[in-house]
Amino acid sequence: MKRLLILTSLLAFVLQSSALETISRPKPEIESAEINSIVRRHFPEDSKGGVAVLVLRDGKVLHSKGYGTQDEAPITPDTPMGLASVSKQLTAMCIAFLIEEGRLKLSDKVADHLPEVKMSVDGRELLVQDLLWHTGGLPNFMNRAEKESIAAYKKAHDVALWTNRAHTEWIATQALKRKPGTEFEYSNGGYALMARLVEVITKKPFHQFQQERLFDVLGMNQSSAVSLRFNGAGNVQASLNDYAKWDRALWDGSLVKPATWQMMTQSGTLDDGTPVGYGFGWHLKHENGELLEMTHTGGGSPPGNARNVVLRDLRHRLTVVFFSRENLQYTREIRHQIAAEIRDCALTLK
């Protein structure tokens, strides 16, 4: 009997060790020669920095490969990379959760949840939808004047750590550029404010809510939100393998109800009904009422200098992900060009 217990324990240990090894073992690269040729044309062997490219069709990986290095280490499909503004789609999904649960509405005044942010022009107050659609006329903390204002605010208020709360309190001291709902102007400030909305409504740090509701649920074990800095507009890292999990969840509708997804993929509008071509963290391309493409770029700061783009082709259920590091030559136009070339190539693959 004792010998049987020992053998059983040993067997359990071997099985557990095998399972752990399988979980931790890096996933192999999946390479398409045709896609590889396109990438190498834009990123030759002797290039500095690195890129990571992921292509999926109907949830199946056609290509997943790293090129070059990040922080002097080879990039692989398991390498976490800074998403920069590609992070906004994750922030928007967190807002969608709260809307679906009845804890938030697009038409809510931001001041209903963040009383200090009582901002209005000509009686038109700042609404939650303005944050999502970049129609609020908010100052953008990436601009030079705003950076100088933030530096002065931090010094005057002895702020050592720039958190979501600190950003919210600073923005409350600023004036709107224009009446909300009258013009589309891309602004990181709105998405940082949404992270604070999540914190106030859920009573959890934004990175914790995002971890629990997205990364843990989808098994994105190589992803993280930077917890010591304000987030919502950026500051998220994810590997190609993890982004594939996120993308599949968007295709299979496992995160939100169909009605919620329909809301998320409709273009926001100005108060006069003019579409702005932007939804929940995505630039949207519609034609005759049909959603054709969802795209977003992301540009990070030094030392990584992320230059990213994601293209989702809805007609062909195809996704192209291009993440780059230390390659400032990849302008927004060039990134869109590379993604389009890869998409057109992928459409020809069997």
C-alpha positions in Angstrom: 0.0 0.0 0.0 2.8 2.4 0.9 4.6 1.6 -2.3 1.4 2.3 -4.3 1.0 5.7 -2.6 4.6 6.6 -3.4 4.1 5.6 -7.1 0.9 7.6 -7.3 2.6 10.7 -5.8 5.5 10.3 -8.3 3.1 10.0 -11.2 1.2 13.1 -10.1 4.4 15.0 -9.8 5.6 14.0 -13.3 2.2 14.9 -14.8 2.2 18.3 -13.0 5.8 19.0 -14.1 4.9 18.1 -17.7 1.9 20.4 -17.6 3.9 23.3 -16.2 6.6 22.7 -18.8 4.0 22.8 -21.6 2.5 26.1 -20.2 5.9 27.8 -19.9 7.5 26.4 -23.1 7.7 29.2 -25.7 5.4 28.7 -28.6 7.2 28.2 -31.9 7.1 30.9 -34.6 4.7 30.3 -37.5 6.1 31.7 -40.7 4.7 32.4 -44.1 7.4 32.8 -46.7 5.3 35.3 -48.7 4.6 37.5 -45.6 8.2 37.1 -44.5 9.4 38.5 -47.8 7.2 41.6 -47.3 8.5 42.2 -43.8 12.1 41.7 -44.9 11.7 44.3 -47.7 10.7 46.9 -45.0 13.0 45.5 -42.3 16.2 44.1 -43.7 18.4 41.6 -41.8 20.9 44.3 -40.7 18.2 46.7 -39.4 18.4 48.1 -35.9 15.7 47.6 -33.3 13.0 45.1 -34.1 9.5 44.3 -35.3 6.9 41.7 -34.5 4.3 40.6 -37.0 1.1 38.6 -36.5 -1.4 37.7 -39.2 -4.6 35.8 -38.4 -7.5 34.7 -40.6 -10.7 33.7 -39.0 -8.7 33.2 -35.7 -6.1 31.0 -37.3 -2.5 32.2 -37.1 -1.0 32.4 -40.6 2.2 34.2 -39.5 3.6 35.0 -36.0 7.3 36.0 -36.0 9.7 38.4 -34.3 12.5 40.1 -36.2 15.5 41.9 -34.6 15.8 42.8 -31.0 14.1 44.7 -28.1 16.4 45.7 -25.2 19.1 43.6 -26.9 17.1 40.4 -26.6 15.7 38.6 -29.7 12.0 39.4 -30.3 9.7 36.3 -30.4 5.9 35.8 -30.4 6.3 35.6 -26.6 8.0 39.0 -26.2 5.8 41.6 -24.4 5.9 44.8 -26.5 4.5 48.2 -25.8 1.2 48.8 -27.4 1.2 52.6 -27.1 -2.2 53.9 -28.4 -3.3 50.4 -29.5 -4.0 50.1 -25.8 -7.1 52.3 -26.3 -9.1 49.4 -27.6 -8.6 47.6 -24.3 -9.6 50.7 -22.3 -12.7 51.1 -24.4 -13.7 47.4 -23.8 -13.5 48.1 -20.0 -15.9 51.0 -20.5 -18.2 48.7 -22.6 -18.3 46.3 -19.7 -19.6 49.0 -17.4 -22.2 50.2 -20.0 -23.4 46.6 -20.5 -23.7 46.2 -16.7 -25.8 49.4 -16.4 -23.1 51.2 -14.4 -22.4 53.8 -17.0 -24.1 55.4 -20.0 -22.6 57.1 -23.1 -24.8 60.1 -22.4 -23.7 60.5 -18.8 -22.0 63.7 -17.9 -18.4 63.1 -16.9 -19.0 65.3 -13.8 -21.7 62.8 -12.6 -18.9 60.4 -11.8 -15.9 62.8 -11.5 -17.4 65.9 -9.9 -14.1 67.8 -10.2 -14.3 67.5 -14.0 -17.3 69.8 -14.4 -16.3 71.2 -17.8 -18.7 72.8 -20.3 -18.9 75.4 -23.0 -22.1 77.3 -23.8 -24.0 75.0 -21.5 -22.8 71.8 -23.3 -21.2 69.6 -20.7 -18.5 67.0 -21.3 -20.1 63.6 -21.8 -18.7 60.0 -21.6 -19.2 59.6 -25.3 -17.0 62.7 -25.9 -14.1 60.8 -24.2 -14.6 57.7 -26.4 -15.0 59.6 -29.7 -12.4 62.3 -29.2 -15.1 65.0 -29.4 -14.6 66.7 -26.1 -12.2 69.5 -27.0 -9.9 68.3 -24.1 -6.3 69.3 -23.7 -3.9 66.5 -24.8 -1.1 65.8 -22.3 1.2 64.8 -25.3 1.3 68.4 -26.5 4.1 70.7 -25.5 2.0 73.4 -23.8 0.2 70.7 -21.8 3.5 69.1 -20.8 4.7 72.4 -19.5 1.4 72.9 -17.6 1.7 69.4 -16.1 5.3 70.1 -14.9 4.1 73.3 -13.3 1.2 71.5 -11.6 3.3 68.7 -10.3 5.8 71.3 -8.8 3.0 73.4 -7.3 1.2 70.5 -5.7 4.2 68.4 -4.9 3.1 65.5 -7.0 5.7 62.8 -7.3 3.8 60.1 -9.2 1.6 61.0 -12.1 -1.4 58.7 -11.5 -4.9 58.6 -13.1 -6.2 60.6 -10.2 -3.4 63.2 -10.5 -4.1 63.6 -14.3 -7.8 64.0 -13.6 -7.2 66.7 -11.0 -4.8 68.5 -13.4 -7.2 68.4 -16.3 -9.9 69.9 -14.0 -7.8 73.0 -13.8 -7.8 73.4 -17.6 -10.3 74.8 -20.0 -11.9 73.0 -23.0 -10.6 74.1 -26.4 -14.1 74.3 -27.8 -17.7 73.2 -27.2 -17.9 69.4 -26.8 -19.5 67.5 -29.6 -18.6 70.1 -32.3 -15.3 68.7 -33.6 -13.2 65.5 -33.8 -9.7 66.0 -32.4 -7.7 63.0 -31.3 -6.8 63.4 -27.6 -5.1 61.0 -25.2 -6.6 63.0 -22.3 -10.1 61.5 -22.8 -8.9 57.9 -22.6 -6.8 58.7 -19.5 -10.0 60.2 -18.0 -11.9 57.0 -18.8 -9.3 55.0 -16.8 -10.1 57.2 -13.8 -13.9 56.6 -14.5 -13.3 52.9 -14.2 -11.4 53.4 -10.9 -14.1 55.5 -9.3 -17.0 53.3 -10.5 -15.4 49.9 -9.7 -13.4 51.1 -6.7 -10.4 49.3 -8.1 -7.1 50.5 -9.7 -7.6 50.6 -13.5 -4.7 48.1 -14.1 -6.3 45.7 -11.6 -9.7 45.9 -13.3 -8.1 45.4 -16.7 -6.1 42.4 -15.4 -9.1 40.7 -13.9 -11.6 41.4 -16.7 -9.4 41.0 -19.7 -6.0 39.5 -19.2 -7.0 36.8 -16.7 -10.2 35.9 -18.6 -8.4 35.5 -21.9 -5.3 33.9 -20.5 -3.1 36.8 -21.6 -0.3 35.8 -19.4 2.3 37.9 -21.2 0.4 41.1 -20.9 0.3 43.8 -18.3 -0.8 47.4 -17.6 1.8 49.6 -16.0 0.4 50.2 -12.6 2.8 52.9 -11.3 1.8 55.4 -14.1 -1.4 56.7 -15.3 -2.9 54.6 -18.0 -5.9 54.2 -20.3 -4.3 56.0 -23.3 -1.3 53.7 -23.4 1.2 51.9 -21.0 0.1 48.4 -21.8 2.4 45.6 -23.0 1.3 42.4 -24.8 3.0 39.7 -26.8 1.9 38.5 -30.3 0.6 35.3 -28.7 -1.5 37.3 -26.3 -2.8 39.7 -28.9 -4.0 36.7 -30.9 -6.1 35.7 -27.9 -7.6 39.2 -27.7 -8.3 39.3 -31.4 -10.0 35.9 -31.3 -12.2 37.1 -28.5 -13.3 40.0 -30.7 -14.2 37.7 -33.5 -16.1 35.1 -31.4 -18.0 37.7 -29.3 -17.1 36.1 -26.0 -16.5 39.3 -24.1 -19.7 41.3 -24.7 -23.2 40.8 -26.0 -23.9 41.3 -29.7 -25.9 44.5 -29.0 -22.9 45.9 -27.1 -20.5 45.0 -29.9 -22.8 46.7 -32.4 -22.7 49.8 -30.3 -18.9 49.6 -30.1 -18.4 49.3 -33.8 -20.7 52.2 -34.8 -19.0 55.5 -35.6 -19.3 58.2 -33.0 -21.0 61.4 -34.2 -20.9 65.1 -33.6 -23.9 66.7 -32.0 -25.2 67.6 -35.5 -25.1 63.9 -36.5 -21.8 64.0 -38.6 -19.9 60.7 -38.2 -16.4 61.0 -36.9 -15.1 57.6 -38.1 -14.0 56.6 -34.6 -15.6 54.2 -32.1 -14.5 52.4 -29.0 -10.7 52.7 -29.4 -10.8 52.1 -33.2 -10.8 54.1 -36.4 -13.7 52.7 -38.4 -14.3 52.5 -42.1 -17.9 52.0 -43.2 -19.3 51.7 -46.7 -23.1 51.7 -47.4 -23.7 50.9 -43.7 -21.3 48.0 -43.6 -18.2 48.0 -41.4 -15.2 47.2 -43.6 -12.1 47.9 -41.5 -11.0 48.7 -37.9 -7.6 50.2 -37.6 -5.4 51.9 -35.0 -1.8 53.0 -34.8 0.4 53.6 -31.7 3.5 55.7 -31.2 5.5 55.3 -28.0 8.1 57.5 -26.3 11.8 56.8 -25.8 13.6 54.5 -25.2 11.4 52.0 -27.1 9.8 54.4 -29.5 7.0 52.0 -30.4 5.6 52.4 -33.9 2.6 50.1 -34.2 -0.4 49.4 -36.4 -3.3 47.0 -36.3 -5.6 46.4 -39.2 -8.8 44.2 -39.0 -10.4 43.4 -42.3 -14.0 42.6 -41.4 -15.0 41.3 -44.9 -12.3 38.6 -44.9 -12.1 38.1 -41.1 -8.4 38.9 -41.3 -6.1 40.7 -38.8 -2.7 42.2 -39.4 -0.6 43.3 -36.4 2.7 45.2 -36.8 4.6 46.2 -33.7 8.0 47.9 -34.0 10.7 49.2 -31.6 13.4 51.8 -32.2 12.3 52.4 -35.8 11.2 56.0 -36.2 11.2 55.7 -40.0 7.9 53.9 -39.8 5.6 56.9 -40.1 1.9 56.4 -39.7 1.5 56.3 -43.5 4.3 53.7 -43.9 2.8 51.5 -41.2 -0.6 51.6 -42.9 1.1 50.7 -46.2 3.0 47.7 -44.7 -0.2 46.4 -43.1 -2.1 46.8 -46.4 0.6 44.9 -48.3 0.6 42.1 -45.7 -3.2 41.9 -45.8 -3.3 41.7 -49.6 -0.7 38.9 -49.5 -2.6 37.0 -46.8 -5.7 37.0 -48.9 -3.9 34.9 -51.5 -2.7 32.3 -49.0 -4.4 29.0 -48.7 
